[in-house]
């Protein structure tokens, strides 16, 4: 089993984890309904209209 020779410092660990963060999803305005929705995702109204 591989074991590190030295303990990883807090700064080294935090630098490595610096890119692991949450991103805010982008929203776009639907011109037909005037509501915001996530890009490349259906809105609830579009799903209801598809079932009919």
C-alpha distance matrix in Angstrom:
0.0 3.8 6.4 10.0 12.4 15.2 16.1 17.4 21.1 23.2 25.3 22.4 21.0 24.6 25.4 22.6 23.8 27.5 28.0 26.9 30.3 32.9 35.7 39.2 40.4 43.5 46.7 49.7 53.3 54.6 58.1 59.6 58.6 58.2 54.9 51.5 48.7 45.2 45.3 44.8 45.0 48.0 50.0 51.1 54.6 53.6 51.7 54.7 57.0 54.9 55.2 59.0
3.8 0.0 3.8 6.7 9.4 12.1 13.3 14.3 18.1 20.4 22.1 19.1 18.1 21.7 22.3 19.6 21.2 24.7 25.4 24.6 28.1 31.0 33.8 37.4 38.8 41.7 45.1 48.1 51.7 53.3 56.7 58.3 57.5 56.9 53.7 50.2 47.4 43.9 43.9 43.6 44.0 47.2 49.2 50.5 54.0 53.0 51.3 54.5 56.7 54.7 55.2 59.0
6.4 3.8 0.0 3.8 6.4 8.8 9.9 11.5 15.2 17.7 19.7 17.0 16.1 19.9 20.7 18.6 20.2 23.6 24.8 24.2 27.5 30.6 33.5 37.1 38.9 41.9 45.3 48.4 52.0 53.8 57.3 59.0 58.0 57.2 53.9 50.4 47.8 44.4 44.6 44.6 44.9 48.1 49.9 51.2 54.8 53.9 52.4 55.5 57.8 56.0 56.5 60.3
10.0 6.7 3.8 0.0 3.8 5.5 7.0 8.3 12.0 14.9 16.5 13.8 13.5 17.3 17.9 16.1 18.2 21.3 22.8 22.6 26.0 29.3 32.1 35.8 37.8 40.7 44.2 47.3 51.0 52.9 56.3 58.2 57.3 56.2 53.0 49.4 47.1 43.6 43.8 44.1 44.6 47.9 49.6 51.1 54.6 53.8 52.5 55.7 57.9 56.2 57.0 60.7
12.4 9.4 6.4 3.8 0.0 3.8 7.0 9.3 12.4 15.8 17.3 14.9 15.3 19.1 19.5 18.3 20.6 23.4 25.3 25.4 28.7 32.1 35.0 38.7 40.8 43.6 47.1 50.3 53.9 56.0 59.3 61.4 60.5 59.3 56.1 52.5 50.2 46.8 46.9 47.4 48.0 51.3 53.0 54.6 58.1 57.3 56.1 59.2 61.4 59.8 60.7 64.4
15.2 12.1 8.8 5.5 3.8 0.0 3.8 6.4 8.9 12.5 14.1 12.1 12.8 16.4 17.1 16.4 18.7 21.2 23.5 23.8 26.8 30.3 33.2 36.8 39.2 42.0 45.6 48.8 52.4 54.7 57.9 60.1 59.0 57.7 54.5 50.9 48.8 45.5 45.8 46.5 47.1 50.5 51.9 53.5 57.0 56.4 55.3 58.4 60.7 59.3 60.2 63.8
16.1 13.3 9.9 7.0 7.0 3.8 0.0 3.8 6.2 9.3 11.6 10.2 10.2 13.6 15.0 14.5 16.2 18.8 21.4 21.3 24.1 27.5 30.6 34.1 36.6 39.6 43.0 46.4 49.9 52.2 55.5 57.7 56.4 55.0 51.8 48.2 46.2 43.0 43.6 44.4 44.8 48.1 49.3 50.8 54.3 53.9 52.9 55.9 58.2 57.0 57.9 61.5
17.4 14.3 11.5 8.3 9.3 6.4 3.8 0.0 3.8 6.7 8.4 6.5 6.5 10.0 11.2 10.8 12.6 15.1 17.7 17.8 20.7 24.2 27.2 30.7 33.2 36.1 39.6 42.9 46.4 48.8 52.1 54.3 53.1 51.6 48.5 44.8 42.9 39.7 40.2 41.2 41.6 45.0 46.2 47.9 51.3 50.9 50.0 53.1 55.3 54.1 55.2 58.7
21.1 18.1 15.2 12.0 12.4 8.9 6.2 3.8 0.0 3.8 5.5 5.3 6.2 8.6 10.0 10.9 12.5 14.2 17.3 17.8 20.2 23.7 26.6 30.0 32.9 35.6 39.0 42.3 45.8 48.4 51.6 54.0 52.7 51.0 47.9 44.2 42.7 39.6 40.2 41.5 42.0 45.3 46.3 48.1 51.4 51.2 50.5 53.5 55.7 54.8 55.9 59.4
23.2 20.4 17.7 14.9 15.8 12.5 9.3 6.7 3.8 0.0 3.8 5.5 5.1 6.0 8.5 9.9 10.5 11.9 15.3 15.6 17.4 20.8 23.8 27.0 30.1 32.8 36.2 39.6 42.9 45.6 48.8 51.2 49.7 47.9 44.8 41.2 39.8 36.9 37.7 39.2 39.6 42.8 43.6 45.3 48.6 48.6 47.9 50.8 53.1 52.4 53.5 56.9
25.3 22.1 19.7 16.5 17.3 14.1 11.6 8.4 5.5 3.8 0.0 3.8 5.4 5.1 6.0 8.6 9.8 10.2 13.7 14.8 16.7 20.2 22.8 26.0 29.1 31.6 35.0 38.3 41.6 44.5 47.5 50.1 48.8 46.9 43.9 40.3 39.0 36.1 36.6 38.3 39.0 42.3 43.2 45.1 48.3 48.1 47.8 50.8 52.8 52.1 53.5 56.9
22.4 19.1 17.0 13.8 14.9 12.1 10.2 6.5 5.3 5.5 3.8 0.0 3.8 5.5 5.2 6.4 8.8 9.9 12.8 14.1 16.6 20.3 22.8 26.3 29.1 31.5 35.1 38.3 41.8 44.4 47.5 50.0 49.0 47.2 44.3 40.6 39.0 35.8 36.1 37.5 38.3 41.8 42.9 45.0 48.2 47.7 47.2 50.4 52.4 51.4 52.8 56.2
21.0 18.1 16.1 13.5 15.3 12.8 10.2 6.5 6.2 5.1 5.4 3.8 0.0 3.8 5.5 5.3 6.3 8.7 11.4 11.7 14.3 17.9 20.8 24.3 27.0 29.7 33.2 36.5 40.0 42.5 45.7 48.0 46.8 45.2 42.2 38.5 36.7 33.6 34.1 35.3 35.9 39.3 40.3 42.2 45.5 45.1 44.5 47.5 49.7 48.7 49.9 53.4
24.6 21.7 19.9 17.3 19.1 16.4 13.6 10.0 8.6 6.0 5.1 5.5 3.8 0.0 3.8 5.4 5.0 5.9 9.4 9.9 11.8 15.4 18.1 21.4 24.4 27.1 30.5 33.8 37.2 39.9 43.1 45.5 44.2 42.4 39.4 35.7 34.3 31.3 31.9 33.5 34.0 37.4 38.2 40.2 43.4 43.2 42.7 45.7 47.8 47.1 48.5 51.8
25.4 22.3 20.7 17.9 19.5 17.1 15.0 11.2 10.0 8.5 6.0 5.2 5.5 3.8 0.0 3.8 5.4 5.1 8.0 9.9 12.2 15.9 18.1 21.5 24.3 26.6 30.2 33.3 36.8 39.5 42.5 45.1 44.2 42.3 39.5 35.7 34.3 31.2 31.3 32.9 33.9 37.4 38.5 40.7 43.8 43.3 43.1 46.2 48.1 47.2 48.8 52.1
22.6 19.6 18.6 16.1 18.3 16.4 14.5 10.8 10.9 9.9 8.6 6.4 5.3 5.4 3.8 0.0 3.8 5.6 7.1 8.4 11.5 15.3 17.5 21.2 23.6 26.0 29.6 32.7 36.3 38.8 41.9 44.3 43.5 41.9 39.0 35.2 33.4 30.1 30.1 31.3 32.2 35.8 37.2 39.3 42.5 41.8 41.3 44.6 46.4 45.3 46.8 50.3
23.8 21.2 20.2 18.2 20.6 18.7 16.2 12.6 12.5 10.5 9.8 8.8 6.3 5.0 5.4 3.8 0.0 3.8 5.5 5.4 8.3 11.9 14.6 18.2 20.7 23.4 27.0 30.2 33.8 36.2 39.5 41.7 40.6 39.1 36.1 32.4 30.5 27.3 27.8 29.1 29.6 33.1 34.2 36.2 39.5 39.0 38.5 41.6 43.6 42.7 44.1 47.5
27.5 24.7 23.6 21.3 23.4 21.2 18.8 15.1 14.2 11.9 10.2 9.9 8.7 5.9 5.1 5.6 3.8 0.0 3.8 5.5 7.2 10.9 13.0 16.4 19.3 21.6 25.2 28.4 31.8 34.5 37.6 40.2 39.1 37.3 34.4 30.7 29.2 26.2 26.5 28.2 29.0 32.5 33.5 35.7 38.8 38.4 38.2 41.3 43.2 42.4 44.1 47.3
28.0 25.4 24.8 22.8 25.3 23.5 21.4 17.7 17.3 15.3 13.7 12.8 11.4 9.4 8.0 7.1 5.5 3.8 0.0 3.8 5.9 9.3 10.8 14.4 16.8 19.0 22.7 25.7 29.3 31.8 34.9 37.4 36.6 34.9 32.1 28.4 26.6 23.4 23.4 24.9 26.0 29.5 30.8 33.2 36.2 35.5 35.4 38.6 40.3 39.4 41.2 44.4
26.9 24.6 24.2 22.6 25.4 23.8 21.3 17.8 17.8 15.6 14.8 14.1 11.7 9.9 9.9 8.4 5.4 5.5 3.8 0.0 3.8 7.1 9.6 13.3 15.5 18.3 21.8 25.1 28.6 30.9 34.2 36.4 35.4 33.9 30.9 27.2 25.2 22.0 22.4 23.7 24.3 27.7 28.9 31.0 34.2 33.7 33.2 36.4 38.3 37.4 38.9 42.3
30.3 28.1 27.5 26.0 28.7 26.8 24.1 20.7 20.2 17.4 16.7 16.6 14.3 11.8 12.2 11.5 8.3 7.2 5.9 3.8 0.0 3.8 6.5 10.0 12.7 15.6 19.0 22.4 25.8 28.3 31.6 33.8 32.6 30.9 27.8 24.2 22.5 19.5 20.4 22.1 22.4 25.8 26.5 28.6 31.7 31.5 31.3 34.3 36.3 35.7 37.2 40.4
32.9 31.0 30.6 29.3 32.1 30.3 27.5 24.2 23.7 20.8 20.2 20.3 17.9 15.4 15.9 15.3 11.9 10.9 9.3 7.1 3.8 0.0 3.8 6.8 9.4 12.6 15.7 19.3 22.6 25.0 28.3 30.5 29.0 27.5 24.3 20.6 19.0 16.1 17.4 19.3 19.3 22.4 23.0 25.0 28.1 28.0 27.9 30.8 32.8 32.4 33.9 37.1
35.7 33.8 33.5 32.1 35.0 33.2 30.6 27.2 26.6 23.8 22.8 22.8 20.8 18.1 18.1 17.5 14.6 13.0 10.8 9.6 6.5 3.8 0.0 3.8 6.3 9.1 12.4 15.8 19.3 21.8 25.0 27.4 26.2 24.5 21.5 17.8 16.2 13.3 14.2 16.5 16.9 20.1 20.7 23.2 26.0 25.8 26.0 29.0 30.7 30.4 32.2 35.2
39.2 37.4 37.1 35.8 38.7 36.8 34.1 30.7 30.0 27.0 26.0 26.3 24.3 21.4 21.5 21.2 18.2 16.4 14.4 13.3 10.0 6.8 3.8 0.0 3.8 6.4 9.2 12.8 16.0 18.7 21.9 24.2 22.8 21.0 18.0 14.3 13.2 10.8 12.2 15.1 15.2 18.1 18.2 20.6 23.3 23.3 23.9 26.7 28.3 28.3 30.3 33.1
40.4 38.8 38.9 37.8 40.8 39.2 36.6 33.2 32.9 30.1 29.1 29.1 27.0 24.4 24.3 23.6 20.7 19.3 16.8 15.5 12.7 9.4 6.3 3.8 0.0 3.8 6.5 10.0 13.4 15.6 19.0 21.1 19.9 18.5 15.5 11.8 9.9 7.1 8.6 11.3 11.4 14.4 14.7 17.5 20.0 19.7 20.4 23.3 24.7 24.7 26.8 29.5
43.5 41.7 41.9 40.7 43.6 42.0 39.6 36.1 35.6 32.8 31.6 31.5 29.7 27.1 26.6 26.0 23.4 21.6 19.0 18.3 15.6 12.6 9.1 6.4 3.8 0.0 3.8 6.8 10.4 12.9 16.0 18.5 17.8 16.0 13.6 9.8 8.5 6.1 6.6 10.1 11.0 13.8 14.2 17.4 19.3 18.8 20.1 23.0 23.9 24.0 26.6 29.0
46.7 45.1 45.3 44.2 47.1 45.6 43.0 39.6 39.0 36.2 35.0 35.1 33.2 30.5 30.2 29.6 27.0 25.2 22.7 21.8 19.0 15.7 12.4 9.2 6.5 3.8 0.0 3.8 6.9 9.5 12.7 15.1 14.1 12.3 9.8 6.1 5.3 4.6 6.0 9.7 9.9 11.9 11.5 14.8 16.3 16.1 17.8 20.4 21.1 21.7 24.3 26.4
49.7 48.1 48.4 47.3 50.3 48.8 46.4 42.9 42.3 39.6 38.3 38.3 36.5 33.8 33.3 32.7 30.2 28.4 25.7 25.1 22.4 19.3 15.8 12.8 10.0 6.8 3.8 0.0 3.8 6.5 9.3 12.0 11.7 9.9 8.4 5.5 5.6 6.2 6.2 9.6 10.3 11.7 11.3 14.8 15.5 14.9 17.4 19.8 19.9 20.6 23.6 25.3
53.3 51.7 52.0 51.0 53.9 52.4 49.9 46.4 45.8 42.9 41.6 41.8 40.0 37.2 36.8 36.3 33.8 31.8 29.3 28.6 25.8 22.6 19.3 16.0 13.4 10.4 6.9 3.8 0.0 3.8 6.1 9.0 8.5 6.3 5.7 4.5 6.4 8.7 9.1 11.9 12.1 12.3 11.1 14.3 14.1 14.0 16.9 18.8 18.5 19.8 22.9 24.0
54.6 53.3 53.8 52.9 56.0 54.7 52.2 48.8 48.4 45.6 44.5 44.4 42.5 39.9 39.5 38.8 36.2 34.5 31.8 30.9 28.3 25.0 21.8 18.7 15.6 12.9 9.5 6.5 3.8 0.0 3.8 5.6 5.7 5.2 5.4 5.9 6.9 9.6 9.7 11.4 11.2 10.4 9.2 12.2 11.3 10.9 14.2 15.8 15.1 16.5 19.7 20.6
58.1 56.7 57.3 56.3 59.3 57.9 55.5 52.1 51.6 48.8 47.5 47.5 45.7 43.1 42.5 41.9 39.5 37.6 34.9 34.2 31.6 28.3 25.0 21.9 19.0 16.0 12.7 9.3 6.1 3.8 0.0 3.8 5.7 5.2 7.6 9.1 10.6 13.3 13.0 14.4 14.6 13.6 12.4 15.1 13.3 12.8 16.5 17.7 16.3 18.0 21.3 21.6
59.6 58.3 59.0 58.2 61.4 60.1 57.7 54.3 54.0 51.2 50.1 50.0 48.0 45.5 45.1 44.3 41.7 40.2 37.4 36.4 33.8 30.5 27.4 24.2 21.1 18.5 15.1 12.0 9.0 5.6 3.8 0.0 3.8 5.9 8.3 10.7 11.8 14.7 14.7 15.4 15.0 13.0 11.6 13.5 11.0 10.6 14.4 15.0 13.2 15.3 18.5 18.3
58.6 57.5 58.0 57.3 60.5 59.0 56.4 53.1 52.7 49.7 48.8 49.0 46.8 44.2 44.2 43.5 40.6 39.1 36.6 35.4 32.6 29.0 26.2 22.8 19.9 17.8 14.1 11.7 8.5 5.7 5.7 3.8 0.0 3.8 5.5 8.7 10.2 13.7 14.7 15.7 14.5 12.3 9.9 11.3 8.9 9.9 13.4 13.6 12.7 15.3 18.0 18.0
58.2 56.9 57.2 56.2 59.3 57.7 55.0 51.6 51.0 47.9 46.9 47.2 45.2 42.4 42.3 41.9 39.1 37.3 34.9 33.9 30.9 27.5 24.5 21.0 18.5 16.0 12.3 9.9 6.3 5.2 5.2 5.9 3.8 0.0 3.8 6.9 9.6 13.2 14.2 16.2 15.3 14.0 11.5 13.4 11.9 12.9 16.3 16.8 16.3 18.7 21.4 21.7
54.9 53.7 53.9 53.0 56.1 54.5 51.8 48.5 47.9 44.8 43.9 44.3 42.2 39.4 39.5 39.0 36.1 34.4 32.1 30.9 27.8 24.3 21.5 18.0 15.5 13.6 9.8 8.4 5.7 5.4 7.6 8.3 5.5 3.8 0.0 3.8 6.6 10.3 12.2 14.3 12.9 11.8 9.0 10.9 10.4 11.8 14.6 15.5 15.7 17.9 20.3 21.2
51.5 50.2 50.4 49.4 52.5 50.9 48.2 44.8 44.2 41.2 40.3 40.6 38.5 35.7 35.7 35.2 32.4 30.7 28.4 27.2 24.2 20.6 17.8 14.3 11.8 9.8 6.1 5.5 4.5 5.9 9.1 10.7 8.7 6.9 3.8 0.0 3.8 7.1 9.3 12.0 10.9 10.8 8.8 11.4 12.0 12.8 15.1 16.8 17.4 18.9 21.4 22.9
48.7 47.4 47.8 47.1 50.2 48.8 46.2 42.9 42.7 39.8 39.0 39.0 36.7 34.3 34.3 33.4 30.5 29.2 26.6 25.2 22.5 19.0 16.2 13.2 9.9 8.5 5.3 5.6 6.4 6.9 10.6 11.8 10.2 9.6 6.6 3.8 0.0 3.8 6.4 8.7 7.2 7.6 6.3 9.6 10.9 11.0 12.8 15.1 16.0 16.8 19.3 21.3
45.2 43.9 44.4 43.6 46.8 45.5 43.0 39.7 39.6 36.9 36.1 35.8 33.6 31.3 31.2 30.1 27.3 26.2 23.4 22.0 19.5 16.1 13.3 10.8 7.1 6.1 4.6 6.2 8.7 9.6 13.3 14.7 13.7 13.2 10.3 7.1 3.8 0.0 3.8 6.4 5.5 7.8 8.1 11.5 13.5 12.8 14.0 16.9 17.9 18.0 20.5 22.9
45.3 43.9 44.6 43.8 46.9 45.8 43.6 40.2 40.2 37.7 36.6 36.1 34.1 31.9 31.3 30.1 27.8 26.5 23.4 22.4 20.4 17.4 14.2 12.2 8.6 6.6 6.0 6.2 9.1 9.7 13.0 14.7 14.7 14.2 12.2 9.3 6.4 3.8 0.0 3.8 5.5 8.4 9.9 13.6 15.1 13.6 15.0 18.2 18.6 18.2 21.0 23.4
44.8 43.6 44.6 44.1 47.4 46.5 44.4 41.2 41.5 39.2 38.3 37.5 35.3 33.5 32.9 31.3 29.1 28.2 24.9 23.7 22.1 19.3 16.5 15.1 11.3 10.1 9.7 9.6 11.9 11.4 14.4 15.4 15.7 16.2 14.3 12.0 8.7 6.4 3.8 0.0 3.8 6.9 9.7 13.2 14.6 12.3 13.2 16.8 17.0 15.9 18.8 21.3
45.0 44.0 44.9 44.6 48.0 47.1 44.8 41.6 42.0 39.6 39.0 38.3 35.9 34.0 33.9 32.2 29.6 29.0 26.0 24.3 22.4 19.3 16.9 15.2 11.4 11.0 9.9 10.3 12.1 11.2 14.6 15.0 14.5 15.3 12.9 10.9 7.2 5.5 5.5 3.8 0.0 3.8 6.6 9.7 11.7 9.9 10.2 13.8 14.6 13.7 16.2 19.0
48.0 47.2 48.1 47.9 51.3 50.5 48.1 45.0 45.3 42.8 42.3 41.8 39.3 37.4 37.4 35.8 33.1 32.5 29.5 27.7 25.8 22.4 20.1 18.1 14.4 13.8 11.9 11.7 12.3 10.4 13.6 13.0 12.3 14.0 11.8 10.8 7.6 7.8 8.4 6.9 3.8 0.0 3.8 6.6 8.2 6.1 6.6 10.1 10.9 10.3 12.8 15.4
50.0 49.2 49.9 49.6 53.0 51.9 49.3 46.2 46.3 43.6 43.2 42.9 40.3 38.2 38.5 37.2 34.2 33.5 30.8 28.9 26.5 23.0 20.7 18.2 14.7 14.2 11.5 11.3 11.1 9.2 12.4 11.6 9.9 11.5 9.0 8.8 6.3 8.1 9.9 9.7 6.6 3.8 0.0 3.8 5.5 5.3 6.5 8.9 10.2 10.9 13.1 15.2
51.1 50.5 51.2 51.1 54.6 53.5 50.8 47.9 48.1 45.3 45.1 45.0 42.2 40.2 40.7 39.3 36.2 35.7 33.2 31.0 28.6 25.0 23.2 20.6 17.5 17.4 14.8 14.8 14.3 12.2 15.1 13.5 11.3 13.4 10.9 11.4 9.6 11.5 13.6 13.2 9.7 6.6 3.8 0.0 3.8 5.5 5.2 6.3 8.7 10.1 11.2 13.2
54.6 54.0 54.8 54.6 58.1 57.0 54.3 51.3 51.4 48.6 48.3 48.2 45.5 43.4 43.8 42.5 39.5 38.8 36.2 34.2 31.7 28.1 26.0 23.3 20.0 19.3 16.3 15.5 14.1 11.3 13.3 11.0 8.9 11.9 10.4 12.0 10.9 13.5 15.1 14.6 11.7 8.2 5.5 3.8 0.0 3.8 5.4 5.1 6.2 8.7 10.3 11.3
53.6 53.0 53.9 53.8 57.3 56.4 53.9 50.9 51.2 48.6 48.1 47.7 45.1 43.2 43.3 41.8 39.0 38.4 35.5 33.7 31.5 28.0 25.8 23.3 19.7 18.8 16.1 14.9 14.0 10.9 12.8 10.6 9.9 12.9 11.8 12.8 11.0 12.8 13.6 12.3 9.9 6.1 5.3 5.5 3.8 0.0 3.8 5.5 5.1 6.2 8.9 10.4
51.7 51.3 52.4 52.5 56.1 55.3 52.9 50.0 50.5 47.9 47.8 47.2 44.5 42.7 43.1 41.3 38.5 38.2 35.4 33.2 31.3 27.9 26.0 23.9 20.4 20.1 17.8 17.4 16.9 14.2 16.5 14.4 13.4 16.3 14.6 15.1 12.8 14.0 15.0 13.2 10.2 6.6 6.5 5.2 5.4 3.8 0.0 3.8 5.5 5.2 6.6 9.2
54.7 54.5 55.5 55.7 59.2 58.4 55.9 53.1 53.5 50.8 50.8 50.4 47.5 45.7 46.2 44.6 41.6 41.3 38.6 36.4 34.3 30.8 29.0 26.7 23.3 23.0 20.4 19.8 18.8 15.8 17.7 15.0 13.6 16.8 15.5 16.8 15.1 16.9 18.2 16.8 13.8 10.1 8.9 6.3 5.1 5.5 3.8 0.0 3.8 5.5 5.5 7.0
57.0 56.7 57.8 57.9 61.4 60.7 58.2 55.3 55.7 53.1 52.8 52.4 49.7 47.8 48.1 46.4 43.6 43.2 40.3 38.3 36.3 32.8 30.7 28.3 24.7 23.9 21.1 19.9 18.5 15.1 16.3 13.2 12.7 16.3 15.7 17.4 16.0 17.9 18.6 17.0 14.6 10.9 10.2 8.7 6.2 5.1 5.5 3.8 0.0 3.8 5.5 5.6
54.9 54.7 56.0 56.2 59.8 59.3 57.0 54.1 54.8 52.4 52.1 51.4 48.7 47.1 47.2 45.3 42.7 42.4 39.4 37.4 35.7 32.4 30.4 28.3 24.7 24.0 21.7 20.6 19.8 16.5 18.0 15.3 15.3 18.7 17.9 18.9 16.8 18.0 18.2 15.9 13.7 10.3 10.9 10.1 8.7 6.2 5.2 5.5 3.8 0.0 3.8 5.5
55.2 55.2 56.5 57.0 60.7 60.2 57.9 55.2 55.9 53.5 53.5 52.8 49.9 48.5 48.8 46.8 44.1 44.1 41.2 38.9 37.2 33.9 32.2 30.3 26.8 26.6 24.3 23.6 22.9 19.7 21.3 18.5 18.0 21.4 20.3 21.4 19.3 20.5 21.0 18.8 16.2 12.8 13.1 11.2 10.3 8.9 6.6 5.5 5.5 3.8 0.0 3.8
59.0 59.0 60.3 60.7 64.4 63.8 61.5 58.7 59.4 56.9 56.9 56.2 53.4 51.8 52.1 50.3 47.5 47.3 44.4 42.3 40.4 37.1 35.2 33.1 29.5 29.0 26.4 25.3 24.0 20.6 21.6 18.3 18.0 21.7 21.2 22.9 21.3 22.9 23.4 21.3 19.0 15.4 15.2 13.2 11.3 10.4 9.2 7.0 5.6 5.5 3.8 0.0
